[in-house]
Amino acid sequence: MSVTPRDESLVKRKVYELRDYPESTNPEGFSSNYKPNVPIGIDFGSNSIRAGIVSTEDPSHSFPNLLSKYRDRKLNKSMTFIGNDVYLDPSIKSQARSPYDGPYITNWDYVEQIFDYTFNHIGVNSSGGVDNPVILTEKPAAPLLQRKNFYELLYENYNVKKLAIGIDSLFSYYQNNGSNGLVIGTGHEATHVIPVVKGKGLMTETKRINWGGHQASNYMGSLLQLKYPYFPTKTTNYQIDNIVKDFCYVSKNYEEELKSVFNVDILEDKDIVVEAPFTEIIQQQKTEEELARQAEKRKESGRRLQEQAQQKRLEKLIQKEQEFEYYTSLKEKMANMNKKSTQSTLKEEGFTGEEDFNKYVTNLEKALKRARKQDVGEDGNDEAPSFPLVDTPDDQLDEEQIKEKRKQRLLKANYDARQRAKKEKEEEKLRQEEEARKDAEWRDSNLSEWIHDRREKLKQIVQKRKDRQKLKEALNDRKSHAAQIRMKNIASLASDESTRSSGAKRKRATTTIDNDPNDTFGANDDDWAIYRDIANVDDEEVLEEEEAQLVKIEKELLEYDPSFTVEDTLDAQYDWRKSITHLFLRGPRPFNSEDAHEQHQMHINIERIRVPEVLFQPSIAGVDQAGIIEIGENVLLNRLQGKGFSGDSYDVLQDIFVTGGQALFENFEERLYNEYKAFLPAEAPLKVRTAADPLSDSWRGISKWTQSDEADSAYLTKQEYEEMGPDYIKEHNLGNINVI
């Protein structure tokens, strides 16, 4: 993709840093407000833990649910780091693990150590266990084995006197004074839709979508990996998670926004640029004198290279003319020979037959005409030089004169070649002037026909380009027809000894390779055309001529065809502003591939709405489940008493409540309102709201719930646990229920 100059009038775009783990963090502090017998609330989430005694307004401790085991070889000591402490050192951070594997806990040793850490930092100092009541959160329809292990751990290991377990999203709803409503809890591993009637969650009508914050981050990571497969640095899960949290939002109308997201003006506002950290190599600034010296040096070097190139072109031109003269005279001689003598002469010259000879001479003549058009330098002298010794026989000259004769012969050859090239250029110039005159007359007499002819020529050139690109793409597929033909050509060239030998034994080609007098392949530039045939690569000169013709035709059409505008030119059609690929990968600005900063930048545009949209359309990410709108509609219309928006259904739709990490997405509340309004009657009293603090309101709900009358009867005491066993669930409005 070509790089276009930057528009200096555009405001410099804001570039966000790709946030990584905190470079430094303070160890988790110890609480000083511990009180015996005051309940301890623990919101034990798969992503983070919030804990503290419930007599405070906020949890005293909030940390990620991570544990890292590290062994210091110098001290010969093993250490365990939990929560924010895992960020203290990169080597510790790299070994951090969660006790969860997906939505379920699989490492209960980690859970035990995390509980030790939690109780210790809360300030529990009673001997023989934890005397405080404990309120713990769990997911809706949590497996029996998970609850059984929690019971055993807390009752038997920590000697907890009584324990209550409830659902995190229902605690959050309770904190926000909910009574009748539809709770949408967007957790780290799953999203739950729970209808609540008269303060009690209807667990039999609860639905789950296997999509949460963890899956959203993984999905974003997959999208970016597909988008930038060769990104120079590796992005961590933590960085991807921050991209989702910082830049994703819920689209108010997903389908409509998809249609316009790659409009350059809209993309200017929607596209987010994040840059990965990297070490920039700063080039030392040079003085103006040094820059001037370097520029002069480059200029002088370029001049010398130009002179050398001209000299080489002149030498090749002389060689071609001598060769052409030789074979032309040979052709005239063969015209008077019989067939047998002609075949013998051709074989002696290295040709397989008369057809091979004529083809070689024809190609040589074409190459000679092309060479005469190239720059071979100017003689600088209008007068014809004299070469008196050229025609003098050697036997009439002494040794010094023979040397001078050789020098004059070379100078004469150079002069003759330049003169012929000059004449060829003058003839070509006259021919072009005549063609231009006739073309102008045609244009003046019949403009419409002239325009039609130019458009047809332009169409042919464009079609050639498309065909060439198609062929290149086809060659990448070894099973394609073009690739198979190429392989046949290679096999044919490898096996055809006669063809190779005939092309390598031209007597006029004197350069040898590997000291083999019969192997003169490569002495003539045209020999290398065989590789262009094999690889289906066009000659650079042909491509240049095609490009020049294309520019000329477009310039003429712009001048004389009123219906042909700048937007119709080939450059405009390949403009990055019209390339969806460029807009998708590089945003609404030109891309400079030499800029180290731009090489380390990712553009987040369509992903900003695509990732959150999975909650509404799970099929986007390959999840074969209904979205939160479809589930909510089913619950309201078919699952509650008083169908048809009466009774419980009527009460519930008045409070659609959203909590959890993904509730923080911008426009979530408005999108839910619009989607639910679409299937509800116009007079339905719909209300949608978000938790005051979607992340911490679960713990605050625990704190508030412990002060209610229900809490006293909802605890499962250790005595009841020992009597009833781990299968027993003490039901309450905000917890799971026994399923029979």
KELORO-966291 format. One record per residue (C-alpha): residue in three letters; x, y, z. Coordinates in steps of 0.5 Angstrom, whole numbers, plus 500, padded with zeros to 3 digits. Layout:
N
ALAXYZ...
//
This chain:
740
MET500500500SER503507498VAL504512503THR501519502PRO504525505ARG500527511ASP495533512GLU499538516SER492541518LEU489535521VAL490535529LYS495530532ARG492524534LYS492522541VAL496515542TYR494511548GLU499507552LEU498499552ARG498499559ASP501493562TYR502490569PRO503496575GLU511497575SER511498582THR505496587ASN505497595PRO504490599GLU497489601GLY496493608PHE493490614SER486492617SER486496624ASN479496625TYR478488626LYS472487631PRO471480634ASN464477632VAL463482627PRO461478620ILE466478615GLY464479608ILE468475602ASP466477595PHE470471592GLY470472585SER474468579ASN477475578SER478479584ILE476478591ARG473484596ALA473482603GLY473486610ILE468486616VAL461489615SER461494620THR465498615GLU462502608ASP467499603PRO471493603SER478494607HIS481489602SER480488594PHE486484590PRO486480584ASN485472585LEU492470584LEU497466587SER504465585LYS509461588TYR517463588ARG523460590ASP529464591ARG535460590LYS540464593LEU536464600ASN534457598LYS527459601SER520458597MET515464598THR508465596PHE505471594ILE498473593GLY493478590ASN497485588ASP503482591VAL504478585TYR506484581LEU512486586ASP517483581PRO517480574SER519473575ILE514473581LYS508475576SER510471570GLN508465575ALA501468578ARG496463577SER488463579PRO485457583TYR479457578ASP480454571GLY474457567PRO468458572TYR470452577ILE475452582THR480446581ASN486448586TRP483448593ASP490449596TYR490455593VAL484457596GLU486455603GLN492460602ILE488465599PHE483465605ASP489465610TYR492471607THR485474607PHE483473614ASN490475616HIS490482613ILE483483615GLY486482622VAL483476625ASN487474631SER483469635SER486462636GLY484456634GLY480459628VAL476465626ASP470466631ASN467471626PRO461469622VAL463469614ILE458471609LEU461468602THR459469595GLU458464589LYS455463582PRO448461581ALA447454581ALA454452583PRO455445583LEU455441590LEU462439590GLN464447590ARG460448596LYS462442599ASN469444599PHE468451602TYR464448607GLU469443609LEU475449608LEU471454613TYR468449618GLU473444619ASN480448617TYR478455620ASN473453625VAL468458623LYS462458627LYS457460622LEU457461615ALA452464609ILE453463602GLY449468597ILE449470590ASP454476588SER449479583LEU443478588PHE447482593SER449487589TYR441488587TYR439488594GLN445494596ASN441498590ASN434497594GLY431492589SER425488590ASN422486584GLY426486577LEU430482572VAL438482575ILE443481569GLY449479572THR455480568GLY461476571HIS468474569GLU466467567ALA459468565THR453472565HIS446470569VAL439473568ILE435472574PRO428474575VAL427477582VAL420477585LYS419480592GLY426480594LYS427473592GLY431471586LEU427465582MET433460581THR428456577GLU427461572THR435463572LYS438463565ARG446463564ILE450465558ASN457462558TRP460469556GLY464474561GLY469478562HIS475473561GLN472471554ALA471478552SER478479553ASN480472550TYR476474544MET479481543GLY486478543SER484473538LEU481479534LEU488483534GLN492477533LEU488476526LYS489483525TYR496484526PRO499477526TYR506480525PHE506485531PRO513486533THR511485540LYS507480544THR501483548THR499480555ASN493478557TYR493484562GLN494489556ILE488486552ASP484486558ASN485493559ILE484495552VAL477492553LYS476495559ASP478502557PHE476503550CYS470498548TYR463500549VAL456498547SER453500540LYS446503541ASN445500534TYR450495532GLU447494525GLU447501523GLU454503526LEU457497522LYS455500516SER458507517VAL464505522PHE469505516ASN467512514VAL473516514ASP470522518ILE467517523LEU473513524GLU477519526ASP473520532LYS472512533ASP479509532ILE483509538VAL491508537VAL494504542GLU502503542ALA506498545PRO512500549PHE519499545THR526502546GLU526507541ILE533508537ILE535515537GLN539517531GLN544522533GLN543529529LYS548532525THR550539523GLU549542517GLU556542515GLU556534515LEU549534512ALA552538506ARG558534506GLN554528505ALA549531500GLU555533496LYS558526497ARG552522495LYS551527489GLU558526486SER557518487GLY551518484ARG554522478ARG560517477LEU555511478GLN551515472GLU557515468GLN559508469ALA552506467GLN552510461GLN558507459LYS556500460ARG550501456LEU554504451GLU558498451LYS552493450LEU549497445ILE556496441GLN556489442LYS549488440GLU550492434GLN556488432GLU552482433PHE547484429GLU551486423TYR555479424TYR548475423THR545480418SER551479413LEU551471415LYS543471413GLU545475406LYS550469405MET545464407ALA541466402ASN545464396MET547457400ASN543450399LYS539447404LYS545443406SER550448407THR545453411GLN544447416SER551446417THR552453418LEU547454423LYS549448426GLU556451427GLU553457429GLY550454435PHE542454432THR538448432GLY535451425GLU533456421GLU527458425ASP531458431PHE536463428ASN530468425LYS527468432TYR534470435VAL535475430THR528478431ASN529479438LEU536482437GLU533487433LYS528489438ALA533489443LEU538493439LYS532498438ARG531499445ALA538500447ARG538506442LYS533509446GLN537509452ASP542514455VAL549512452GLY552519454GLU553525449ASP559525445GLY560533446ASN563534439ASP559536433GLU564535428ALA566528426PRO572525429SER577522424PHE580515425PRO586515420LEU589508422VAL583504422ASP583503415THR590502415PRO593494414ASP597492420ASP603490416GLN604497414LEU604500422ASP609499427GLU608497434GLU606503437GLN601505431ILE598498432LYS596500439GLU593507437LYS589503431ARG586499437LYS584505441GLN582509435ARG577503433LEU574503440LEU573510439LYS570509432ALA565504435ASN563508440TYR562514436ASP558510431ALA554507436ARG552514439GLN550517432ARG546511430ALA542512437LYS542519436LYS539518429GLU534513432LYS532518437GLU531523432GLU527519428GLU523516434LYS521524436LEU519525429ARG514519429GLN511521435GLU510528433GLU507526427GLU502521431ALA501527436ARG499531430LYS494526427ASP491524434ALA490532435GLU486532428TRP482526430ARG480529437ASP478535433SER474532428ASN471527432LEU471528440SER467522442GLU470517438TRP477519441ILE474519448HIS472512447ASP478510444ARG482513450ARG477509455GLU478503451LYS486503452LEU485505459LYS481499460GLN485494457ILE491497461VAL487496468GLN485489466LYS492487464ARG494489471LYS488485474ASP490479470ARG497480472GLN495480480LYS490474479LEU496470476LYS501472482GLU495470487ALA494463483LEU502462483ASN502462490ASP497456490ARG501450488LYS495446485SER492452481HIS493451473ALA498457473ALA503454478GLN502447474ILE504450467ARG510454471MET512447473LYS512444466ASN516450463ILE521449469ALA521441467SER521442460LEU527447460ALA531442465SER530436460ASP531440454GLU539439453SER538441445THR535448447ARG540449453SER546448448SER543452443GLY542458447ALA549457450LYS553456444ARG552463440LYS559464437ARG558472438ALA558471445THR565471448THR564472456THR564465459ILE562462466ASP566458470ASN571457465ASP567453460PRO568456453ASN561453451ASP557456457THR556463455PHE549464458GLY548470461ALA553474457ASN547477454ASP542481458ASP536478454ASP539471456TRP536472463ALA529473460ILE528466461TYR527467468ARG522472467ASP518467463ILE519461468ALA516466474ASN511470470VAL514476471ASP514482467ASP520486464GLU521492468GLU521496462VAL515494459LEU512496466GLU515503466GLU512504459GLU505501461GLU505506467ALA507512462GLN502510457LEU497510463VAL499517466LYS498520459ILE491517457GLU489519464LYS492526463GLU488527456LEU482524459LEU482529465GLU483535460TYR478533454ASP473528457PRO468532462SER465526465PHE472523467THR474526474VAL480525479GLU476520482ASP476516476THR484515476LEU487509478ASP491512483ALA484515486GLN481508486TYR487505490ASP487511495TRP488509502ARG482513504LYS478508499SER481501502ILE477498507THR483494509HIS487500510LEU482503514PHE481497518LEU488496520ARG491503520GLY485508521PRO483514518ARG491517517PRO496515512PHE501510514ASN509511515SER512504515GLU519507517ASP516510523ALA518506529HIS512508533GLU507507528GLN510500527HIS508499534GLN501501534MET494498534HIS488501531ILE482499535ASN476501531ILE470495530GLU473491535ARG470497540ILE463495539ARG464487536VAL466485543PRO461487547GLU456486542VAL457478544LEU452479550PHE447481545GLN449476539PRO453470542SER453467535ILE458473533ALA463469537GLY461462536VAL457461542ASP451457541GLN446461546ALA441466546GLY443473548ILE441477554ILE435480550GLU432474547ILE433471554GLY430477558GLU424477553ASN423469554VAL423470562LEU418476561LEU413473556ASN413466558ARG416464565LEU413469570GLN406468573GLY401473570LYS403472563GLY402478558PHE405483562SER401483568GLY402480575ASP410478576SER411480569TYR409487570ASP413488576VAL419485574LEU420489567GLN419496571ASP426494574ILE431491569PHE438492573VAL445491571THR451489575GLY458486574GLY464488570GLN461489563ALA456493566LEU461499566PHE461499558GLU458505555ASN451505553PHE449499556GLU443501559GLU441505553ARG442499549LEU438495554TYR432500554ASN431500546GLU432493545TYR427491551LYS422497549ALA422494542PHE418488544LEU414491550PRO407494549ALA408502548GLU405503555ALA409498559PRO413502565LEU420499563LYS426502567VAL433500566ARG438502571THR446500573ALA448498580ALA451505583ASP458501583PRO458494579LEU464492582SER464493589ASP456493590SER456485592TRP460486598ARG456492600GLY450488599ILE453483604SER454488609LYS447491608TRP444484608THR447482615GLN443488618SER437485616ASP432480620GLU433475614ALA440474615ASP440471622SER436465620ALA440464614TYR447462617LEU448455617THR452454624LYS457449624GLN453444629GLU448444623TYR453442618GLU455437622GLU448434623MET446435616GLY452434612PRO455438606ASP449437602TYR445441606ILE443448603LYS440453608GLU435457603HIS434465603ASN432470598LEU439472596GLY442465595ASN441458591ILE436453593ASN435446594VAL434442587ILE430436588
//
